Amino acid sequence: MSNHKFQCSSCSSSYEPSPTLLECDRCGSPLNISYVTQLGSDLHPTRWSGHPIPLPLDHQKDLITLGEGNTPVVQLNNVKNRIGAEIYVKQEYMNPTGSFKDRGTSVMISALKSFGINELVEDSSGNAGASLSAYAAMSNMKAHIFVPESAPAPKIGQIQVYGATIHKIPGSRDATTEAAKAFVRNNNLVYASHNLSPFFIEGTKIFAHEVFREFGDHIPEDIVIPVGNGSLYLGMWKGLCELKESNQISRIPRLHFVQTEAVKPIYSAANNVAWDTSMIRETRSGGTAVGSPPRQDQVIDALIRSKGSCTTVTEKELIDWQKFLASKEGIYAEPTSATALAGTEKLIRSGEIGKNSRILVPITGSGLKDDQPN
């Protein structure tokens, strides 16, 4: 018997775990992991948190890892001088393939490997594809990675060097997803989607447990995260809820998210503003450039329940922040990370975040993996 089940995020229908089941058979909504037994209680990943974390694996030996996690937290004094608030960043670009995606990939690949899967398909703007390619290589699994033709050359090169088969797709990020799904259907393969797999968020939730290890019950009052599909945002939310339910923290921070003006489906839905994929424009923030995020409703629910807020930023604002972080703090962040800092400044100026608040922002990926800013 497994230590977990799949549960629909909308209608709460339950299913036995399966490598091919990604959406509810009844209502089509994404699935979550729900823990049902104490099996797997031998999983004490103290290298991440110092306390046990429930994971959808029956044994510690099933965990496939490249040493992800345990990324440092740094306070940014020059940023504080600019925006007037106490701000910390967690340096997720120090994960093995250079982004936070390694957290989710480790658990997802571990779970799929336990099912005996040896060939996978994923679509990605770059970071998730690189991450899955690396962990698949380590696990002797074949990976097909679908990427937009416009994906940055360094990211495509990284995917390729891990030995994955790359499929370049013209058009939007959503077109890349559709091409990957068609390939899965036509070849009877497993779709290892970081957007849909319920296993992926079980890895990203470890981010929250590490933040707890760093700050204890004095976790910053506000956490600002760039959102495309929301895997880190939802992982943060789930991890915080686990900590609250186990009485390890007394309060849950406000979770805020940032999108760009170019691609803003979740921001628009949260604010009852009309928006559709025909309004997508080009953006440097590839990690947030998702026109049809499948977990949109879950992101908005976490936003409301955490009493958070959201905003959008322009291309000029995010590029300015990418350059500022590098020249004033020595952090070369990917544009997606700069999106979060630009949004943080706007949320402070609007009063959504108080200047006396302590703020945490993830640096989601390395600028070395993107085209250089002009």
Residue pairs with C-beta under 8 A, 6 or more apart in sequence:
1 37
1 39
2 16
2 17
2 36
2 37
2 39
2 56
2 58
3 35
3 36
3 37
3 38
3 39
3 40
3 41
3 54
3 56
3 57
3 58
4 17
4 33
4 34
4 35
4 36
4 40
4 56
5 14
5 15
5 16
5 17
5 33
5 34
5 36
6 14
6 15
6 16
6 17
6 18
6 21
6 31
6 32
6 33
6 34
6 198
7 13
7 14
7 15
7 31
7 32
7 33
7 34
8 14
8 24
8 26
8 27
8 29
8 30
8 31
8 32
9 24
9 29
9 30
9 31
9 32
9 295
9 297
9 298
10 24
10 27
10 29
10 297
11 24
11 26
11 27
11 29
13 24
13 25
13 26
13 27
14 34
15 21
15 24
15 25
15 31
17 56
17 111
18 115
19 111
19 112
19 115
19 117
19 190
20 190
20 191
21 31
22 30
22 31
22 191
22 193
22 196
22 197
22 198
23 29
23 30
23 31
23 196
23 294
24 30
24 31
29 297
30 196
30 198
30 294
30 295
30 298
31 196
31 198
32 198
32 201
33 56
33 198
33 199
33 201
33 202
35 54
35 56
39 58
40 54
40 55
40 56
40 57
40 58
40 59
41 52
42 59
42 60
43 52
43 53
43 54
43 55
43 57
43 59
43 60
43 63
44 51
44 52
44 60
45 52
45 53
45 55
45 63
45 206
47 69
47 70
48 69
48 70
48 206
48 209
48 210
48 213
49 206
49 209
49 210
49 212
49 213
50 213
51 209
51 248
53 205
53 206
53 209
53 242
54 242
55 63
55 107
55 202
56 107
56 111
56 198
56 199
56 202
57 63
57 107
57 110
57 111
57 114
58 114
62 110
62 111
62 113
62 114
63 106
63 107
63 110
64 106
64 109
64 110
64 113
64 135
64 138
64 139
65 106
66 96
66 97
66 102
66 106
66 134
66 135
66 138
67 96
68 95
68 96
68 102
68 103
68 105
68 106
69 95
69 102
69 103
69 206
69 210
70 210
71 90
71 91
71 92
71 94
71 95
71 210
72 90
72 91
72 94
73 88
73 89
73 90
73 91
73 211
73 214
73 360
74 88
74 89
74 91
75 86
75 87
75 88
76 87
76 88
76 89
76 329
78 328
78 329
79 87
79 324
79 325
79 328
79 329
79 341
80 86
80 87
82 324
82 328
82 345
83 344
83 345
83 348
84 348
84 355
85 344
85 348
85 353
85 354
85 355
85 356
85 357
85 358
85 359
86 220
86 357
86 358
86 359
87 344
87 358
87 359
87 360
87 361
88 220
88 358
88 359
88 360
88 361
89 331
89 360
89 361
89 362
89 363
90 207
90 210
90 211
90 360
90 361
90 362
90 363
91 331
91 363
92 99
92 100
92 207
92 362
92 363
92 364
92 365
93 99
93 333
93 334
93 337
93 363
93 364
93 365
93 366
93 367
95 101
95 102
95 103
96 102
96 134
97 127
97 130
97 131
97 134
97 158
98 127
98 130
98 158
98 365
98 366
98 368
98 369
99 127
99 128
99 130
99 131
99 334
99 364
99 365
99 366
99 369
100 127
100 204
100 207
100 232
100 362
100 364
100 365
101 127
101 128
101 130
101 131
101 132
101 194
101 231
101 365
102 131
102 134
102 135
103 203
103 204
103 206
103 207
103 235
104 131
104 194
104 197
104 199
104 200
104 201
104 202
104 203
104 204
104 231
104 235
105 128
105 131
105 132
105 134
105 135
105 194
105 200
105 203
106 135
106 203
107 199
107 200
107 202
107 203
108 132
108 192
108 194
108 197
108 199
108 200
108 203
109 132
109 135
109 136
109 139
109 141
109 192
110 199
111 199
112 120
112 141
112 190
112 192
112 199
113 139
113 141
117 141
117 190
118 140
118 141
118 142
119 141
119 142
119 143
119 144
119 189
119 190
120 132
120 136
120 141
120 142
120 143
120 144
120 189
120 190
120 191
120 192
121 143
121 144
121 146
121 180
121 183
121 184
121 187
121 189
121 190
121 191
121 192
122 128
122 129
122 132
122 143
122 144
122 145
122 146
122 180
122 191
122 192
122 193
122 194
123 129
123 145
123 146
123 147
123 176
123 177
123 179
123 180
123 193
124 130
124 132
124 145
124 146
124 147
124 151
124 176
124 194
125 147
125 148
125 151
125 155
125 173
125 176
125 228
125 286
125 287
125 289
126 147
126 151
126 152
126 155
126 156
126 158
126 159
126 286
126 287
126 369
126 370
127 155
127 287
127 334
127 364
127 365
127 369
128 194
129 145
129 146
129 147
129 155
129 159
129 164
130 155
130 158
130 159
130 162
130 369
132 143
132 145
132 164
132 192
132 194
133 143
133 145
133 158
133 159
133 162
133 163
133 164
134 162
136 142
136 143
136 162
136 164
137 143
137 162
137 163
137 164
142 165
143 162
143 163
143 164
143 165
144 164
144 165
144 167
144 180
144 183
144 189
145 159
145 164
145 165
145 166
145 167
146 167
146 169
146 176
146 177
146 179
146 180
146 183
147 155
147 156
147 159
147 166
147 167
147 168
147 169
147 176
148 168
148 169
148 170
148 171
148 172
148 173
148 175
148 176
149 168
149 169
149 170
149 171
150 282
151 168
151 286
152 286
152 369
152 370
152 371
153 371
154 368
154 369
154 370
154 371
155 369
155 370
156 166
156 168
158 369
159 166
160 166
167 179
167 180
167 183
169 175
169 176
169 179
172 277
172 280
172 291
173 286
173 289
173 290
173 291
174 277
174 280
174 290
174 291
174 292
177 195
177 292
180 191
180 193
181 191
183 189
184 190
184 191
193 200
194 200
194 229
194 231
195 229
195 231
195 290
195 293
195 294
195 295
196 294
196 295
200 231
201 231
201 234
201 235
201 238
202 235
202 238
203 235
204 231
204 232
204 234
204 235
204 236
205 235
205 236
205 238
205 239
205 242
206 235
206 239
207 232
207 235
207 236
207 239
207 362
208 235
208 236
208 237
208 238
208 239
208 240
208 242
208 243
209 239
209 242
209 243
211 219
211 223
211 236
211 239
211 360
212 219
212 239
212 243
212 248
212 249
217 248
217 249
217 250
219 249
219 253
219 360
220 253
220 357
220 358
220 359
220 360
221 253
221 254
221 357
221 358
221 359
222 253
222 254
222 256
222 347
222 353
222 357
222 358
222 359
222 360
223 236
223 253
223 254
223 255
223 256
223 359
223 360
223 361
224 256
224 257
224 258
224 340
224 341
224 343
224 344
224 347
224 353
224 359
224 360
224 361
225 232
225 233
225 236
225 255
225 256
225 257
225 258
225 340
225 361
225 362
226 257
226 258
226 259
226 285
226 287
226 288
226 336
226 337
226 339
226 340
226 343
226 364
227 233
227 257
227 258
227 259
227 266
227 288
227 293
227 299
227 310
228 259
228 263
228 287
228 288
228 289
228 290
228 293
228 336
229 290
229 293
229 294
229 295
230 257
230 266
230 293
230 295
230 296
230 298
230 299
231 295
232 362
232 364
233 255
233 257
233 299
233 302
234 295
234 298
234 299
234 302
236 255
237 255
237 302
237 305
237 306
240 249
240 252
240 253
240 255
240 306
241 252
243 249
244 251
244 252
252 306
253 306
253 360
254 306
254 307
254 308
254 309
254 353
255 302
255 303
255 306
255 308
256 303
256 308
256 309
256 310
256 311
256 343
256 344
256 347
256 352
256 353
257 266
257 267
257 299
257 303
257 308
257 310
257 343
258 288
258 310
258 311
258 312
258 313
258 339
258 340
258 342
258 343
258 344
259 265
259 266
259 267
259 288
259 310
259 312
259 313
259 339
260 283
260 285
260 288
260 289
260 312
260 313
260 314
260 315
260 318
260 339
261 281
261 312
261 313
261 314
261 315
262 280
262 281
262 282
262 283
262 285
262 289
262 315
263 280
263 281
263 283
263 285
263 288
263 289
263 290
263 291
264 275
264 312
265 275
265 277
265 290
265 291
265 292
265 293
265 296
266 293
266 296
266 299
266 300
266 310
267 273
267 310
267 311
267 312
268 274
268 275
269 275
269 296
269 300
270 300
270 303
270 310
271 310
277 291
277 292
280 289
280 291
283 289
283 315
283 335
284 315
284 318
284 319
284 335
284 370
284 371
284 373
285 318
285 335
285 336
285 338
285 339
286 334
286 335
286 336
286 370
287 334
287 335
287 336
287 339
287 364
287 365
288 336
288 339
293 299
302 308
303 309
303 310
309 347
309 352
309 353
311 343
311 346
311 347
311 350
311 352
312 343
313 339
313 342
313 343
313 346
317 342
317 346
318 335
318 338
318 339
318 342
319 335
319 338
319 373
319 374
320 342
321 338
321 339
321 341
321 342
321 345
322 333
322 334
322 335
322 337
322 338
322 367
322 373
323 373
324 341
325 331
325 332
325 333
325 337
325 338
325 341
326 332
326 333
326 367
331 363
332 366
332 367
332 368
333 341
333 363
333 364
333 365
333 366
333 367
334 364
334 365
334 366
334 367
334 369
334 370
335 367
335 370
335 373
336 364
336 365
337 361
337 362
337 363
337 364
337 365
340 361
340 362
340 364
341 361
344 353
344 359
344 361
347 353
348 354
348 355
353 359
367 373
